[in-house]
Amino acid sequence: LGSSLEAAALSGIAMANQIADFLQSGGTRPDEFAVGLQNEFQQIQGQDIGQFPGLETQKQVNHVTV
């Protein structure tokens, strides 16, 4: 769980740094900051977000304890 939270925090910091660099550049080099923006958005599944190792849903916990 700790490593997942750490990875999420580092990802957020990296994104904030990227945004800050873009704003400081005055938007003069948008292609440099357009990483991944050429692709259409893809719908993701529930397991792709908000899931951390070691956390189980209440349904899974109930199933195991029964």
MDTraj code that builds the backbone (N, CA, C; nanometers):
import mdtraj as md
import numpy as np

residues = "LEU GLY SER SER LEU GLU ALA ALA ALA LEU SER GLY ILE ALA MET ALA ASN GLN ILE ALA ASP PHE LEU GLN SER GLY GLY THR ARG PRO ASP GLU PHE ALA VAL GLY LEU GLN ASN GLU PHE GLN GLN ILE GLN GLY GLN ASP ILE GLY GLN PHE PRO GLY LEU GLU THR GLN LYS GLN VAL ASN HIS VAL THR VAL".split()
xyz = np.array([
    [0.0831, -0.1197, 0.0000],
    [0.0000, 0.0000, 0.0000],
    [0.0871, 0.1255, 0.0000],
    [0.1910, 0.1264, 0.0809],
    [0.2776, 0.2437, 0.0892],
    [0.3435, 0.2780, -0.0417],
    [0.3879, 0.1759, -0.1139],
    [0.4552, 0.2028, -0.2412],
    [0.3576, 0.2578, -0.3443],
    [0.2313, 0.2151, -0.3388],
    [0.1314, 0.2677, -0.4320],
    [0.1025, 0.4145, -0.4035],
    [0.0919, 0.4485, -0.2761],
    [0.0689, 0.5885, -0.2395],
    [0.1892, 0.6742, -0.2757],
    [0.3076, 0.6199, -0.2546],
    [0.4291, 0.6925, -0.2911],
    [0.4339, 0.7159, -0.4419],
    [0.3996, 0.6137, -0.5203],
    [0.3996, 0.6272, -0.6661],
    [0.2972, 0.7308, -0.7104],
    [0.1806, 0.7328, -0.6463],
    [0.0782, 0.8313, -0.6810],
    [0.1261, 0.9727, -0.6487],
    [0.1917, 0.9890, -0.5346],
    [0.2435, 1.1206, -0.4965],
    [0.3521, 1.1664, -0.5928],
    [0.4430, 1.0776, -0.6279],
    [0.5502, 1.1134, -0.7217],
    [0.4944, 1.1465, -0.8594],
    [0.3915, 1.0751, -0.9013],
    [0.3277, 1.1033, -1.0295],
    [0.2647, 1.2422, -1.0281],
    [0.1992, 1.2759, -0.9180],
    [0.1392, 1.4085, -0.9053],
    [0.2431, 1.5191, -0.9059],
    [0.3540, 1.4962, -0.8391],
    [0.4630, 1.5945, -0.8370],
    [0.5202, 1.6125, -0.9770],
    [0.5398, 1.5014, -1.0485],
    [0.5928, 1.5097, -1.1854],
    [0.4972, 1.5872, -1.2750],
    [0.3665, 1.5627, -1.2595],
    [0.2689, 1.6345, -1.3406],
    [0.2699, 1.7837, -1.3062],
    [0.2793, 1.8164, -1.1780],
    [0.2846, 1.9569, -1.1367],
    [0.4083, 2.0259, -1.1935],
    [0.5215, 1.9572, -1.1923],
    [0.6440, 2.0137, -1.2499],
    [0.6288, 2.0362, -1.3997],
    [0.5637, 1.9427, -1.4678],
    [0.5414, 1.9560, -1.6124],
    [0.4523, 2.0772, -1.6414],
    [0.3471, 2.0945, -1.5622],
    [0.2572, 2.2093, -1.5797],
    [0.3318, 2.3393, -1.5516],
    [0.4118, 2.3415, -1.4448],
    [0.4883, 2.4620, -1.4110],
    [0.5861, 2.4979, -1.5223],
    [0.6540, 2.3980, -1.5778],
    [0.7474, 2.4234, -1.6883],
    [0.6741, 2.4797, -1.8094],
    [0.5563, 2.4257, -1.8382],
    [0.4776, 2.4745, -1.9512],
    [0.4372, 2.6200, -1.9295],
    [0.3890, 2.6515, -1.8100],
    [0.3467, 2.7887, -1.7814],
    [0.4650, 2.8853, -1.7854],
    [0.5809, 2.8424, -1.7370],
    [0.6994, 2.9284, -1.7397],
    [0.7490, 2.9519, -1.8818],
    [0.7228, 2.8566, -1.9710],
    [0.7662, 2.8731, -2.1098],
    [0.6747, 2.9688, -2.1856],
    [0.5633, 3.0050, -2.1245],
    [0.4689, 3.0949, -2.1912],
    [0.3908, 3.0263, -2.3019],
    [0.3962, 2.8957, -2.3060],
    [0.3231, 2.8211, -2.4083],
    [0.3846, 2.8312, -2.5458],
    [0.5122, 2.8684, -2.5519],
    [0.5773, 2.8874, -2.6823],
    [0.6183, 2.7564, -2.7486],
    [0.6256, 2.6469, -2.6704],
    [0.6648, 2.5164, -2.7256],
    [0.5619, 2.4102, -2.6872],
    [0.4379, 2.4218, -2.7325],
    [0.3338, 2.3284, -2.6874],
    [0.3620, 2.1834, -2.7241],
    [0.4301, 2.1590, -2.8367],
    [0.4579, 2.0207, -2.8768],
    [0.5477, 1.9489, -2.7759],
    [0.6351, 2.0232, -2.7119],
    [0.7252, 1.9642, -2.6130],
    [0.6483, 1.9098, -2.4922],
    [0.5330, 1.9689, -2.4650],
    [0.4564, 1.9320, -2.3467],
    [0.3333, 1.8482, -2.3798],
    [0.3152, 1.8110, -2.5046],
    [0.1947, 1.7394, -2.5476],
    [0.2116, 1.5880, -2.5422],
    [0.2883, 1.5389, -2.4477],
    [0.3154, 1.3956, -2.4375],
    [0.1848, 1.3194, -2.4165],
    [0.1544, 1.2291, -2.5081],
    [0.0362, 1.1450, -2.4963],
    [-0.0943, 1.2103, -2.5365],
    [-0.0915, 1.3353, -2.5763],
    [-0.2158, 1.4046, -2.6090],
    [-0.2595, 1.3845, -2.7532],
    [-0.1816, 1.3113, -2.8313],
    [-0.2187, 1.2869, -2.9703],
    [-0.3220, 1.1744, -2.9806],
    [-0.3345, 1.0932, -2.8779],
    [-0.4266, 0.9799, -2.8796],
    [-0.5611, 1.0195, -2.8201],
    [-0.6679, 0.9565, -2.8707],
    [-0.7994, 0.9800, -2.8124],
    [-0.8031, 0.9191, -2.6731],
    [-0.8894, 0.9757, -2.5894],
    [-0.9055, 0.9197, -2.4563],
    [-0.9699, 0.7828, -2.4660],
    [-0.9231, 0.6910, -2.3863],
    [-0.9762, 0.5553, -2.3812],
    [-1.0483, 0.5365, -2.2483],
    [-1.1663, 0.4758, -2.2540],
    [-1.2372, 0.4468, -2.1307],
    [-1.1577, 0.3431, -2.0519],
    [-1.1479, 0.3633, -1.9220],
    [-1.0728, 0.2699, -1.8392],
    [-1.1690, 0.1894, -1.7536],
    [-1.1204, 0.0801, -1.7021],
    [-1.1993, -0.0063, -1.6154],
    [-1.1797, 0.0365, -1.4702],
    [-1.2700, -0.0037, -1.3843],
    [-1.2620, 0.0311, -1.2425],
    [-1.1333, -0.0135, -1.1772],
    [-1.0803, -0.1279, -1.2202],
    [-0.9575, -0.1772, -1.1575],
    [-0.8355, -0.0954, -1.1992],
    [-0.8502, -0.0089, -1.2992],
    [-0.7369, 0.0710, -1.3452],
    [-0.7081, 0.1905, -1.2552],
    [-0.8060, 0.2290, -1.1747],
    [-0.7868, 0.3443, -1.0869],
    [-0.8370, 0.3112, -0.9467],
    [-0.7798, 0.3732, -0.8495],
    [-0.8283, 0.3609, -0.7132],
    [-0.8100, 0.2250, -0.6496],
    [-0.7303, 0.1410, -0.7060],
    [-0.7075, 0.0088, -0.6489],
    [-0.5649, 0.0022, -0.5963],
    [-0.5505, -0.0382, -0.4746],
    [-0.4190, -0.0484, -0.4140],
    [-0.3990, -0.1896, -0.3612],
    [-0.2826, -0.2466, -0.3789],
    [-0.2555, -0.3812, -0.3278],
    [-0.2793, -0.3873, -0.1771],
    [-0.3411, -0.4949, -0.1318],
    [-0.3653, -0.5119, 0.0107],
    [-0.5010, -0.4637, 0.0552],
    [-0.5689, -0.3847, -0.0265],
    [-0.7034, -0.3400, 0.0069],
    [-0.8025, -0.4291, -0.0647],
    [-0.8993, -0.4754, 0.0079],
    [-1.0007, -0.5611, -0.0511],
    [-1.1367, -0.4976, -0.0293],
    [-1.2279, -0.5254, -0.1196],
    [-1.3631, -0.4738, -0.1019],
    [-1.4305, -0.5499, 0.0106],
    [-1.5335, -0.4920, 0.0685],
    [-1.6053, -0.5560, 0.1781],
    [-1.6648, -0.6888, 0.1329],
    [-1.7104, -0.6962, 0.0082],
    [-1.7676, -0.8197, -0.0450],
    [-1.6628, -0.9316, -0.0438],
    [-1.5407, -0.9009, -0.0851],
    [-1.4347, -1.0011, -0.0850],
    [-1.4014, -1.0449, 0.0574],
    [-1.3982, -0.9520, 0.1502],
    [-1.3663, -0.9836, 0.2889],
    [-1.4741, -1.0732, 0.3477],
    [-1.6019, -1.0405, 0.3218],
    [-1.7115, -1.1220, 0.3727],
    [-1.7058, -1.2632, 0.3161],
    [-1.6723, -1.2750, 0.1898],
    [-1.6653, -1.4058, 0.1247],
    [-1.5574, -1.4925, 0.1891],
    [-1.4462, -1.4326, 0.2235],
    [-1.3352, -1.5073, 0.2818],
    [-1.3675, -1.5499, 0.4244],
    [-1.4348, -1.4637, 0.5010],
    [-1.4612, -1.4942, 0.6412],
    [-1.5777, -1.5900, 0.6598],
    [-1.6615, -1.6110, 0.5604],
    [-1.7784, -1.6993, 0.5732],
    [-1.7425, -1.8424, 0.5654],
])
top = md.Topology()
chain = top.add_chain()
for i, resn in enumerate(residues, 1):
    res = top.add_residue(resn, chain, resSeq=i)
    for name in ("N", "CA", "C"):
        top.add_atom(name, md.element.get_by_symbol(name[0]), res)
traj = md.Trajectory(xyz[None], top)
